[in-house]
Amino acid sequence: MKNRIILSVATLFTNLLASALLAESLILPLRDTPIPRTTNSVPHIQIGVEPNPELSNELVARVSAIPGIELRRTVISLPGARGFWISDDVTIQHPEVIVGGREFAHQHPDGSLHASLSPELAEQAISAGWAVSHPWADQRPGWEGFVMIFTPLNREGLDVVFDLVVASFEYVTGQSVETK
């Protein structure tokens, strides 16, 4: 029994440390495409952005290839949004950042996403022009990193947005993901 407790504490510590290191290790480039305007209320949407279905579909294909992530209909967003769910067999390290079900992020029909990032990474993504805080981010403890990630407009943007989705999954679950 004592060994199990020690192992559980060690696993928890390792997962928390890995989560913190992952947030610090992702260095985001400055966004080189225009930063969209968004609404300041719910529904929280971008204004005047043309979706790129090819990039949106590629993002979904890349995300769905990650073990532990399932694509499902969203339970918290607009009709047509795609939910990125944590599989039932994956432990959730930060349940306080989940808005509904096991949905850690979702993609809107225009290609933008809402996701839960670590507060540090959310701050970096906002500063680099990739995201904006959700209007509810300051309404509940744990939601400090709840952001809208803007629609990727080119391949470089797609790579950054994918990295942010992966970082969101890693933060919420405390697990590291190999994507290359």
N, C-alpha and C positions, 0 to 999 in steps of 0.2 A: 504494500500500500504506500509506504513512504517513498519507494523508488518511483512509483507512478506519479505521485505529487511532484517530486523533483523533476521528472521528465516533462510533466505538463507545464510547470513553471518555466523550465528551460525552453520549451517549444514556444510558449507565449512570448518570452523575452526575445527569442530569435526572430519571431515573426514581426514583433514591434520594431526591432532594430532594422530588419530588412526593409520594412515599410518606410521608415524614416530615411534610410540611405537611398532608397529608390527615388523618393521625392527630390532629394538633394542632387542625385546624379543626372537627372534629366535637365539639360540646358537647352532652353528654347531659343531659336533664332527670332529676331524681330520680324513681325509680319510685314511683307512687302506689298501686300494688296490692301485696298481700302478697308478700314474698319467700319462694319455696318452699324447703322443706328438700330436701336431696339426699343420696344415698348418698355415702359417702367411699371407694368402691371401684369397680371395673369389674365389671358394667356401671354406668356413672355415670348415674343417672336421678333425676328429680324424684319427690318423695313427696307424694301427696294432691292433685295438680293435675288438674282436669277439662279435657280438651282442648276447643278450640273449632274444629271442622272448617272452618267458614266462614273464620275468620282464617288458619288453617293453609293452606288452599287458595289464599287470596288472596296470601299470602306466596310460595308456590311459583309462582303465575302471574307475580307481579312479578319474582321472581328469574329465572325462565326467559326473560323478555323482554330480559334484559341480554345484549348481544352478547359472546360469549366464554365463556358459562356454559351447560353442558348438564346436564340432569337425568338421572341414571343410578341404578341400584341401588347402594346403598352397599357398599363393600368392607370397612368397618371398624366398622359399627354393628349394632344389633339388626335382626332381620327386620322389615320394614315401614317402615324408615327410608328416606328419599330422599336420595341423594347429590347434592351440588352440585359439579360437576366443571368444571375449566378445560379449554376446548377445546384440541385438539392444536396448533392454529395460534397459540396465545397463549403468549408467553414467561413462564416462571415466574421471578420475581426472587428469591424466598425459598423454594427447594425444601426447606430444612431444617425448615420449619414444616408441611409436608405429612405427614400420618400414613400415607396409603396411596394409590397411584395418583396421579391428578391431582385427587383429592377434597379441596377446601379447607374444606368444611363439609358437614354433613348435618342433616336435620330428623328428629327422632324422631316416632313415632306420636302422642305427647302434645303435639306442637307445639314442644317445646324443641329447641334445636340445639346442636351442638358446632361451633366455628369457631376458626380461627387468626387472632387480632388482633395488631396491634403490641403489644408489652409495655406501652407508654404508654396505648393505648386500652383494653387489657384491664383495666388498673388503674382507669381512669376508669369503665368499665362495671361493675366490681365495686363500686366506691365508690358509684355511683349506684343500685345495687340491680338491675341488669339481667343480671348474670352472676355466675358463681362459677368459680374456677380448677378445671380438670380435675385429678383425683387424680394424673395422670401429668405435669402441667405442669412439675414440677421434676425430671423423670427424664432429660431429654435436652436438650442445647443447642438453642436455637431454639424450644422449646415453652413458653417463659415466658408467651406470650400465648394459649395453648390454653385455651379456656373453654367452659362451658355457658352458653348464652344462654337465659334462662327463656321459657316459653310466653307469648306476648302474650295478654292478657286483654281488651283493648279496642282500638279504632282507633288511639289514641295510642301504645299499646304496639306495635302492628303497625308503625307508622311507624318507631319507634326500632329495633325488631328488623331491619327491612328495611335501615335505614341501617347497622347493624352488619354485616349480611351483605355489603353493598356495600363497606364499609370493609375487610372481610376479603379480598374479591376484589382490591381495590386494593392492599392491603398485600402479598399473596402475589405478585401479578403486577407490581407497580410501575406499573400503568396507572391512569389516571383514567377514571371512568365517568360519563357524563351520564345521569341517571335522571329528569329532570323534563321 
